[in-house]
Amino acid sequence: MESSACKICFLQLEGPDRRPRFLGCGHSFCTNCIIKMIYNNKVKCPLCFKIQENVKNVEDLPIAYALEELVGAMSVSKPKVPPKPKAMSVPKQVSNKDDNSLCKEHKFNNIFYCDNHHVFICHVCTIVEHPNTKCKVITKQEIIDQKKTAYSNTLENLFKSSADSSSRYKLFKKEIVACKEQHKELSSKLWELAQMHSDQAIKLDQSCKYIQDAIEVFKITQTQIETMKVDISSSKSLTDLVKVKNNLNPLVSEHNNFWKETWAWHQMYMEVHAAREDIVTGLKEFIGKEKEELKKSTNRACNLEGGAQKTVLSKNKTGQKDSKSADFEIHIPHIFHMQYFKKSRK
């Protein structure tokens, strides 16, 4: 089912800032999100990771007019979802290749670091190979302090994003449970659709279990983050920070995988929501037509005259009522399923 929301921020594709635009790979996002993705005249698709070059501004990308018209024509209101979180990134790793070692060229201790070439150097190198006029040279302690600060900020952002993701999953769980209850109510009233609602309930149960497991994982992640904060504070050398970075990578990777799957659960919720609307609309239309046919049959019967005709009318009305009731019970599932599958294919 086509979604009317941007796959990055989850906001409706409406207004000048949210007009959908195509990337070269074929995926489409809102204008505002694409503006934030443009860097050095390049755009990297967050879904397939293909890079499109020569993009100076968002106007260089075509507007997805077909998708824009489809969004405008959609009449079914859909619940709003909080903005999709951005993927976390780990600060660039500094190699400890020459940490606490001698300069191979001058045989002095490496007590400086060249931020341009990412290597440790001695005091002679700062004058010959890496002068201040060409390179940004800092002390070893300064680079250690910088990386400690960068890793601490990454952990803090990861903790906040993890807490936000946990709240997001709780919200999804609440919405899915509400859908499940509505499906149960419909199933009790419309026995013809029991199997269909049963299948939907199974999917919702699986979703609730997955989300509950995800919430538990976020709790464990937050505990691990607190532990890593202590490790960073107690780090004395670049080697210690490299160990912290190696432990940080799995946390960031696991967190990114969770927010990518968030979109899949949102799509499933939209499909369940639309299916429920189709069910109610289809039944109302069918029942309305049946009532109209019964009314016409009754009016035709009332026009018959004569005692013999009234007697025949009385018998026919009884037989017709039973027959009509039987047709109503038998044909509701058949006709409704035809309407539902036609709409699903669209």
VEXDREN-2710 file (C-alpha; in Angstrom, 1 decimal):
% VEXDREN-2710
k/r/px/py/pz
1/MET/0.0/0.0/0.0
2/GLU/1.5/3.4/-1.0
3/SER/2.3/5.6/2.0
4/SER/1.6/9.3/2.2
5/ALA/4.5/10.0/4.5
6/CYS/8.2/10.7/4.0
7/LYS/10.3/7.6/4.7
8/ILE/12.8/9.7/6.7
9/CYS/10.8/12.1/8.9
10/PHE/7.4/10.2/8.8
11/LEU/5.6/13.5/8.1
12/GLN/2.8/13.9/5.5
13/LEU/4.0/14.8/2.0
14/GLU/2.1/18.1/2.0
15/GLY/3.0/21.8/1.6
16/PRO/6.0/23.4/-0.2
17/ASP/8.6/22.1/2.3
18/ARG/7.3/18.5/2.1
19/ARG/6.8/18.0/-1.7
20/PRO/8.1/14.6/-2.7
21/ARG/11.2/14.5/-4.9
22/PHE/13.0/11.6/-6.7
23/LEU/16.6/10.7/-6.3
24/GLY/18.5/9.1/-9.1
25/CYS/18.0/5.6/-7.6
26/GLY/14.2/6.0/-7.8
27/HIS/13.5/6.5/-4.1
28/SER/11.5/9.6/-3.1
29/PHE/11.6/11.8/0.0
30/CYS/10.3/15.1/1.1
31/THR/12.0/18.3/0.0
32/ASN/13.0/19.3/3.5
33/CYS/14.8/16.0/4.2
34/ILE/16.7/16.0/0.9
35/ILE/18.0/19.6/1.7
36/LYS/19.5/18.2/4.9
37/MET/21.1/15.3/3.0
38/ILE/22.9/17.4/0.3
39/TYR/26.6/17.6/1.2
40/ASN/29.5/18.6/-1.2
41/ASN/27.0/18.6/-4.2
42/LYS/26.2/14.9/-3.4
43/VAL/23.2/13.1/-2.0
44/LYS/23.4/9.6/-0.5
45/CYS/20.1/7.6/-0.4
46/PRO/19.4/6.3/3.1
47/LEU/17.6/3.3/1.8
48/CYS/19.9/1.8/-0.9
49/PHE/23.0/3.9/-0.1
50/LYS/23.6/5.0/-3.7
51/ILE/25.3/8.3/-4.2
52/GLN/24.0/10.9/-6.7
53/GLU/26.5/13.6/-7.7
54/ASN/26.2/17.1/-9.2
55/VAL/23.3/18.1/-6.9
56/LYS/24.0/21.7/-6.0
57/ASN/20.5/22.3/-4.5
58/VAL/17.2/20.6/-4.0
59/GLU/15.8/22.2/-7.2
60/ASP/18.1/19.9/-9.3
61/LEU/16.0/16.9/-8.3
62/PRO/12.6/16.3/-10.0
63/ILE/9.3/16.5/-8.1
64/ALA/7.3/13.2/-7.8
65/TYR/4.1/14.6/-9.3
66/ALA/2.3/11.2/-9.4
67/LEU/3.0/10.6/-5.8
68/GLU/2.0/14.1/-4.9
69/GLU/-1.4/13.7/-6.7
70/LEU/-1.9/10.4/-5.0
71/VAL/-1.3/11.9/-1.6
72/GLY/-3.8/14.7/-2.3
73/ALA/-6.5/12.2/-3.5
74/MET/-6.2/10.0/-0.4
75/SER/-9.3/10.4/1.7
76/VAL/-8.6/8.0/4.6
77/SER/-7.0/9.8/7.5
78/LYS/-3.9/8.2/8.9
79/PRO/-2.5/8.7/12.4
80/LYS/0.6/10.9/12.6
81/VAL/3.9/9.2/13.6
82/PRO/6.8/11.0/15.4
83/PRO/9.7/12.0/13.2
84/LYS/12.0/9.2/12.2
85/PRO/15.3/9.3/14.1
86/LYS/18.6/9.8/12.3
87/ALA/21.3/7.1/12.2
88/MET/24.1/7.5/14.8
89/SER/27.7/7.8/13.7
90/VAL/30.9/7.0/15.5
91/PRO/33.7/9.6/15.6
92/LYS/36.5/8.9/13.2
93/GLN/39.0/6.5/14.7
94/VAL/42.6/7.6/15.3
95/SER/45.2/5.0/14.7
96/ASN/47.4/4.1/17.7
97/LYS/50.1/2.9/15.3
98/ASP/52.8/5.3/16.6
99/ASP/51.4/5.9/20.1
100/ASN/54.1/5.8/22.8
101/SER/56.8/5.1/20.2
102/LEU/59.9/6.8/18.6
103/CYS/59.8/8.7/15.4
104/LYS/61.3/6.5/12.7
105/GLU/62.9/9.4/11.0
106/HIS/64.4/11.4/13.9
107/LYS/64.4/8.8/16.7
108/PHE/62.7/11.1/19.2
109/ASN/59.5/10.5/21.1
110/ASN/56.2/11.1/19.3
111/ILE/54.7/13.8/21.5
112/PHE/52.7/15.6/18.9
113/TYR/49.9/14.7/16.5
114/CYS/49.3/16.0/12.9
115/ASP/45.5/16.4/12.4
116/ASN/45.9/16.8/8.7
117/HIS/47.8/13.5/8.1
118/HIS/46.5/11.6/11.1
119/VAL/49.9/10.5/12.4
120/PHE/51.9/11.0/15.6
121/ILE/55.1/13.0/15.2
122/CYS/58.1/14.2/17.1
123/HIS/59.1/17.8/17.8
124/VAL/61.5/17.8/14.8
125/CYS/58.7/16.7/12.5
126/THR/56.7/19.8/13.5
127/ILE/59.4/21.9/11.9
128/VAL/60.5/19.8/8.9
129/GLU/57.7/17.5/7.5
130/HIS/54.7/19.0/9.3
131/PRO/55.3/22.8/9.9
132/ASN/52.5/24.8/11.4
133/THR/52.1/26.8/8.2
134/LYS/50.9/23.6/6.4
135/CYS/49.6/21.3/9.1
136/LYS/47.5/21.5/12.2
137/VAL/49.7/20.1/15.0
138/ILE/48.5/19.4/18.5
139/THR/49.9/17.5/21.5
140/LYS/49.2/13.9/22.2
141/GLN/47.2/14.8/25.3
142/GLU/45.1/17.2/23.3
143/ILE/44.1/14.5/20.7
144/ILE/43.3/12.2/23.6
145/ASP/41.1/14.8/25.3
146/GLN/39.4/15.5/21.9
147/LYS/38.6/11.9/21.3
148/LYS/37.4/11.4/24.9
149/THR/35.0/14.3/24.4
150/ALA/33.8/13.1/21.0
151/TYR/33.2/9.5/22.3
152/SER/31.4/10.9/25.3
153/ASN/29.2/13.0/23.1
154/THR/28.4/10.0/20.9
155/LEU/27.4/7.9/23.9
156/GLU/25.3/10.7/25.3
157/ASN/23.5/11.1/21.9
158/LEU/23.1/7.4/21.6
159/PHE/21.6/7.2/25.1
160/LYS/19.1/10.0/24.3
161/SER/18.2/8.4/20.9
162/SER/17.8/5.0/22.6
163/ALA/15.4/6.5/25.1
164/ASP/13.5/8.2/22.3
165/SER/13.3/5.0/20.3
166/SER/12.0/3.2/23.4
167/SER/9.2/5.7/23.7
168/ARG/8.5/5.3/20.0
169/TYR/8.2/1.5/20.3
170/LYS/5.9/2.0/23.3
171/LEU/3.7/4.3/21.3
172/PHE/3.6/1.8/18.4
173/LYS/2.7/-1.0/20.9
174/LYS/-0.2/1.1/22.2
175/GLU/-1.5/1.8/18.7
176/ILE/-1.2/-1.8/17.7
177/VAL/-3.0/-3.1/20.8
178/ALA/-5.8/-0.6/20.1
179/CYS/-6.1/-2.0/16.5
180/LYS/-6.1/-5.6/17.9
181/GLU/-9.0/-4.7/20.2
182/GLN/-11.0/-3.2/17.4
183/HIS/-10.4/-6.3/15.3
184/LYS/-11.7/-8.4/18.1
185/GLU/-14.8/-6.3/18.4
186/LEU/-15.5/-6.6/14.6
187/SER/-14.9/-10.3/14.7
188/SER/-17.6/-10.8/17.4
189/LYS/-20.1/-8.9/15.3
190/LEU/-19.3/-10.1/11.8
191/TRP/-18.7/-13.9/11.9
192/GLU/-18.2/-14.0/8.2
193/LEU/-14.8/-12.2/8.6
194/ALA/-13.5/-14.2/11.5
195/GLN/-10.7/-15.9/9.6
196/MET/-9.4/-12.6/8.2
197/HIS/-9.4/-10.9/11.6
198/SER/-7.7/-13.9/13.1
199/ASP/-4.8/-13.6/10.7
200/GLN/-4.5/-9.9/11.5
201/ALA/-4.5/-10.7/15.3
202/ILE/-1.6/-13.1/14.8
203/LYS/0.5/-10.4/13.1
204/LEU/-0.3/-8.0/15.9
205/ASP/0.7/-10.5/18.6
206/GLN/4.0/-11.0/16.8
207/SER/4.5/-7.2/16.6
208/CYS/3.7/-6.7/20.3
209/LYS/6.2/-9.4/21.2
210/TYR/8.9/-8.0/19.0
211/ILE/8.4/-4.5/20.3
212/GLN/8.4/-5.7/23.9
213/ASP/11.7/-7.5/23.2
214/ALA/13.1/-4.3/21.6
215/ILE/12.2/-2.3/24.7
216/GLU/14.1/-4.7/26.9
217/VAL/17.1/-4.4/24.5
218/PHE/17.0/-0.6/24.9
219/LYS/17.1/-1.0/28.7
220/ILE/20.2/-3.2/28.4
221/THR/21.8/-0.8/26.0
222/GLN/21.3/2.1/28.4
223/THR/23.0/0.2/31.1
224/GLN/25.9/-0.6/28.8
225/ILE/26.2/3.1/27.9
226/GLU/26.5/4.1/31.5
227/THR/29.3/1.5/32.0
228/MET/31.1/2.9/28.9
229/LYS/30.8/6.4/30.2
230/VAL/32.8/5.3/33.3
231/ASP/35.4/3.6/31.0
232/ILE/35.8/6.8/29.0
233/SER/36.3/8.9/32.1
234/SER/39.0/6.5/33.4
235/SER/40.8/6.3/30.0
236/LYS/44.5/7.3/30.3
237/SER/45.8/6.5/26.8
238/LEU/44.7/6.3/23.2
239/THR/44.8/2.5/23.4
240/ASP/42.1/2.6/26.1
241/LEU/40.0/4.8/23.9
242/VAL/40.4/2.4/21.0
243/LYS/39.0/-0.4/23.2
244/VAL/36.1/1.8/24.1
245/LYS/35.5/2.6/20.4
246/ASN/35.5/-1.2/19.6
247/ASN/32.8/-1.7/22.2
248/LEU/30.9/1.3/21.0
249/ASN/30.6/0.1/17.4
250/PRO/28.2/-2.9/18.1
251/LEU/25.9/-0.5/20.2
252/VAL/25.6/2.0/17.4
253/SER/25.1/-0.8/14.7
254/GLU/22.3/-2.4/16.8
255/HIS/20.6/0.9/17.4
256/ASN/20.6/1.7/13.7
257/ASN/19.1/-1.7/12.8
258/PHE/16.3/-1.0/15.2
259/TRP/15.3/2.3/13.8
260/LYS/15.4/1.0/10.2
261/GLU/12.9/-1.7/11.2
262/THR/10.7/0.9/12.7
263/TRP/9.5/1.9/9.2
264/ALA/8.4/-1.6/8.4
265/TRP/6.2/-1.7/11.5
266/HIS/4.7/1.6/10.7
267/GLN/3.8/0.3/7.2
268/MET/2.1/-2.7/8.7
269/TYR/0.1/-0.5/11.0
270/MET/-1.1/1.6/8.0
271/GLU/-2.1/-1.5/6.2
272/VAL/-4.1/-2.8/9.1
273/HIS/-5.7/0.7/9.6
274/ALA/-6.7/0.9/5.9
275/ALA/-8.0/-2.7/5.9
276/ARG/-10.3/-1.9/8.8
277/GLU/-11.7/1.1/7.0
278/ASP/-12.3/-1.0/3.9
279/ILE/-14.1/-3.7/5.9
280/VAL/-16.5/-1.2/7.5
281/THR/-17.1/0.7/4.3
282/GLY/-17.7/-2.4/2.2
283/LEU/-20.3/-3.8/4.7
284/LYS/-22.1/-0.5/4.9
285/GLU/-22.5/-0.3/1.2
286/PHE/-23.6/-3.9/0.8
287/ILE/-26.1/-3.7/3.7
288/GLY/-27.5/-0.5/2.3
289/LYS/-28.1/-2.1/-1.1
290/GLU/-29.8/-5.1/0.5
291/LYS/-32.1/-2.8/2.5
292/GLU/-33.1/-0.9/-0.7
293/GLU/-33.9/-4.2/-2.5
294/LEU/-36.1/-5.3/0.4
295/LYS/-37.9/-2.0/0.4
296/LYS/-38.6/-2.3/-3.3
297/SER/-39.9/-5.8/-2.9
298/THR/-42.2/-4.7/-0.1
299/ASN/-43.6/-1.9/-2.2
300/ARG/-44.3/-4.2/-5.2
301/ALA/-46.1/-6.6/-2.9
302/CYS/-48.3/-3.9/-1.4
303/ASN/-49.6/-3.0/-4.9
304/LEU/-51.2/-6.4/-5.4
305/GLU/-55.0/-6.4/-5.0
306/GLY/-57.7/-9.0/-4.3
307/GLY/-58.3/-11.5/-1.6
308/ALA/-56.7/-14.4/-3.5
309/GLN/-53.7/-12.2/-4.4
310/LYS/-53.4/-11.1/-0.7
311/THR/-53.3/-14.8/0.3
312/VAL/-50.7/-15.5/-2.3
313/LEU/-48.8/-12.4/-1.2
314/SER/-48.8/-13.5/2.4
315/LYS/-47.3/-16.8/1.4
316/ASN/-44.8/-15.3/-1.0
317/LYS/-43.7/-12.7/1.6
318/THR/-43.0/-15.4/4.1
319/GLY/-41.0/-17.5/1.6
320/GLN/-39.3/-14.4/0.2
321/LYS/-38.3/-13.3/3.6
322/ASP/-36.7/-16.6/4.4
323/SER/-35.0/-16.8/1.0
324/LYS/-33.8/-13.2/1.3
325/SER/-32.4/-13.9/4.8
326/ALA/-30.6/-17.0/3.5
327/ASP/-29.1/-15.1/0.6
328/PHE/-28.0/-12.3/2.9
329/GLU/-26.2/-14.7/5.2
330/ILE/-24.6/-16.7/2.4
331/HIS/-23.5/-13.9/0.1
332/ILE/-22.0/-11.4/2.5
333/PRO/-18.7/-13.2/2.8
334/HIS/-18.5/-13.8/-1.0
335/ILE/-19.3/-10.3/-2.1
336/PHE/-17.3/-8.6/0.7
337/HIS/-14.2/-10.7/0.0
338/MET/-14.4/-9.8/-3.7
339/GLN/-14.5/-6.1/-2.8
340/TYR/-11.6/-6.4/-0.3
341/PHE/-9.3/-8.2/-2.6
342/LYS/-10.0/-5.8/-5.5
343/LYS/-9.0/-2.9/-3.2
344/SER/-6.0/-4.7/-1.8
345/ARG/-4.7/-5.2/-5.4
346/LYS/-5.0/-1.5/-6.0
END
